[in-house]
Amino acid sequence: MKNVIIEQNVSNLTNAEMKSYRAFAYCYKGFCDIDYNESKLTLKGGQCAIFLNLSFIKATNPSLDFICDVIYIDESFLRQSGPRNPYIIQGMLSLYSNPIIDVSDNEQELCINLFANFQRRLDATDHRFYNDILRVSARMLALDMFDIQSRTQVTEKISQKSSDIMTRFIQMLQAKEYRYNREVAYYAEQLCVVPKYLSEICNKVSGFSASYWINKFTAQDIYELLTKDRKRSSEIAEMFHFTSTSYFNRYTKRYLGAYPSELRKR
């Protein structure tokens, strides 16, 4: 797979092979209804979106006049360079909840130029430093879009230390450590802080507790295994180190709103 892909449609947003990508989209015209993490969202003309987890997207339904650009950037490629900023993790967490961004008239022009310039860089394969310039361009695209998103968010300033702890916490969840341990105390110990402090940072940065994020990542993973991979409850219970299948069933009901057998029918 390529590190960067640009398309003029949304068909790959639900492609399981694209899970390692971040998607940056700008809609020029029309609209697209999106089933996202058990919610119904609509991307409309003049709006942009940053999808940090494509597995949250279940379906897309674009209108006949829908026109957009979608830039897919592999997560590891995107992480390899660029400055750190305490806002980034705060912005990322809000995007997990709602990836759609309202854009002002001036910012619409900026988005159009951003996508056009990125396409130009991607096409310039004869550039002597092609891979390097593409990596920097990807990071600049992400930072410019985070800047647009930050203007629509009312956020509290956070310290670099808090941002670093939250970033490492989310990285542990992205590495699926919740399959082995879902206790806040475990993550706090790995991060060399006490559980109360980790919870305070999570609430300050994201508005949600540490346990909320642990269970959110866990539930999403379970949903994928049940609905796409069609694994049995007993297999998943063992994979996630639940003490019993019945406990796993109760967990699924609590955090996904249905029992495993009901989810498989969807």
N, C-alpha and C positions, 0 to 999 in steps of 0.2 A: 504493500500500500504506500502511496505517496505521503509525504509529510504535510503537503498543502493541496487542497482541491477546491476549485471554484465551479459552482453550478448555477444555472438560472431556474432552478426548481427546488422543491422541498422534499422530493421523493426519498432522498437518502437520510433524512432526519430520523426515520424509523428503521433504518438498516442496522441490524445487530452487529455487522462487521465494522461499523463506524463508532463503536462505543468509546474508543480511545481518543476521539476527536472532540474539540470544542467547536461550536458552530456560531458564526457571526452572520446575521442576516439583515438585509435592508429591503423593505417593500416599497416599490415605486408606485404600484397601482393595484386596485382590487383588495381582496382580503383572503385570509386563510384561517379557518377554524382549526385549533390544535387541542387534542386531548393530552393534557400535560399533568402528570402526577395526580391523577384523580380530579383534575379541574378542567374547565373548559375555557380556553383562551382564544383570542382573535388577534392576529397580526394584520394590521391595516396599512394602506398606502400612507407613506410619510412616517412610519414607525420603524424602529430597528429592534433587534433582539439578540441576546447573548445566551446561548444554550450551553451550560457547563456540563450537563449530564444528559446525553441523548437517550439513555435508557428510560428517562422520565416521560418521553414522548411516545404515546401509544398509537396515535393516528393523526393524519393531516387531511384537511378537506379544502383545497383552494378553490376560489371562485374562477369562473371562466376567463375573467380579465385580469387574473392575478399575475403580476410581474415582480420578480425579486432577484436578488443576488444572494447566494449563500457561500461563505468562505469557511471551509473545514480545515482546522489546523490541529495536527496531532499534539496531544497534551505535552509529551516529553519534548517535542520540538519547540513548543511555545515557552517552556520553562527554562530553556538552556541559557538564555541571556536576558538582560534588561534589569532596570532598577527595582528595588523593593519600596513599597509604600504602605504605611499602615492602613490606608483605606482599602487596598485591594481585597484583603480577606473579608472586610465588611461588605464591600460591594458584591463579592462572590456569594456570600451567604444570602443576601437579599435576592440575588438572581436565582438561587435554587427555588425560592418561593414564587417569583414572578419574573420571567426572562424578557417580557415585553417592555420596551422603553419608549415613552412619548418623546418626540423630537420637535424642537422649535424650527421655524423657517430657516434660520441661519444654520442650525445644526443639520438640517436636511441636506443643504448644499455641501456641508462638510462630509457627511456620510457618502454622498454620491462621489465626491472627489477621493475619499479614502478607498472606496471599493475600486474605482477606476485606476488609481495609482498602484494599488496592490496587484491588480490584473497586469498592469504594465511591467511591474517587477517580476511577476511570475513568468511572463512571456519572454523576458530578457535572458534566455538561457546561454547566450554568448558572453554574458558579463563575466569578467575574469574572476570575480569573487561572488559568484551566483549564490552559493549556499549561505554564505555569510550575510549578504545583503537581503536575502529572502528571510532569514531568521530575524534580522533586525526589523525588517518591514512587518513581519508577523507580530512582533512585540509592540511596535508602534501602533499598529491597527488596534490591538487589544487595549493598550493604554488610552488611546483616543476615544474608544467606545466606552471604556470605564469612566473616562472624564465626562462624557455625555450623560452616562447613567448616574454619576455622582451628583449632578445638578438637580436631579429629580428626587434625590433621597435626602431626608432630614436626618442627619447622622451626628452622633456625638464624637468628638475627637478622641482617638485612642492612642496609647503610647506604642512605640515600636516593640517593647517587650510583650505587651498584651497581644499585639498583632502576630508576633513570632510564635507565641504559645498557641494561639488559636489556629494558626497555619499548620503547625506540627500536629495538632489534635485532628484537624480535618484530613491531613495526609495519612494519619493512622487509620482513619475510617475509610478513606479511599483505598487503602491497602487491605481492607476487609478484615482488620483485626477483631472486629465485633463478632466474627464467626467463632472466635475462641473466648472472648471476654466482653461482657456488656456492662461491667461495673464501672462507675465513674472513678472509683478509687484506683482501679488498674491504670487508667489513662493518666490520672494525676501523678501516680508514682513514676510512670515512664517519662513524664514531663518535668519531674522533680519539683512538683508543687503539691499542696494539700488539696483534697477534693473540693473543699469549700471555695478555695481561691479559683480553681478551674471553673467552677459553676458561676462564680461572680464575673469572670472574664467572658464566658460564653454569653451570659445575659447582657453584659455591657456592649459587646461587639455585635451580637446577632439578635438580641431580644428574646432568645430562647435558651433553655438550660442545656447543660452538657448531655444529660440523659435524653433530651429531645433529639439531639443530633445523632446520638448512638442508635436510638430506636428508629429514626427516620431512615438512616442508611441500611439498617438491618431489615426493616420492613420492605424497602424497595428491592433489596437483593432477593428476599424470599419471594416477593411477587414475581420477579423475573424467572426464578427457578420453577415456580408453580405453573405460570401461564405460558412461558416460552419453551423452557427446557422440559416441562412436563415430568418433573421428578416427583417421586412418591414422598408423602409426609414423613415416613420413617427415615428416608434417605436424608432429607433436609434437616430433620431433627438431629440426626447423628452428625451431619456436617457442621451444624451450628452449636453442637454440644449442649442441646437441651437435655434435661434429665429424663424426659419421657415424651412420647408422641402426643399424649394428651395435653401436656404443658405447652408443647409447640402449637397445638391447635388453638388453645386458649390465647396464646400470644398473638397468633395470626388474626383471630377474631377481634382482639383489642386494638391492634395497630393497623389492620387493613380493613376492618369492618365486616369481615366474612370469614368463614371457615375455609380451609384449603380446598375441600371438595366443591364449594361454591365458587371459588376463584377460578378453578380449572374450567368451569363451564362458560366463563366470560369470553 
